[in-house]
Amino acid sequence: MTATAPARAPKPLYSNVSPAVPSPCTGVCRLDEHKVCLGCFRHVEDIREWRSADDERRRVIVVQAANRRATSL
C-alpha cells in the first residue's frame, strides 16, 4: 500500500476575466518603444500582472492606461 501526498491548498490565482473590472484589451497588441501597448495603453508589465491582479490593482492599471491614452492624443 502506498501513501498519497497530502492535498495542497490551491494557489490564489485570479481569473483573467473579472465582472467588476473588464480588461481594457482591444485586440491590437503592438508595443511602442516604451513597451506600452498601442491598443489598450497598458505597459507590458501591467499586461503580465493582469491575470494575477485583484480588482483593486486592476482599477489602478485601467486608470493609468486611460491617462496614457489621454496624453498620447
Buried (B, 14 or more C-beta within 10 A) or exposed (E): EEEEEEEEEEEEEBEEEBEEBEBBBEEEEEBEEEEBBEBBBBBEEBBEBBEEBEEEBBBEBBEBBEEBBEEEE
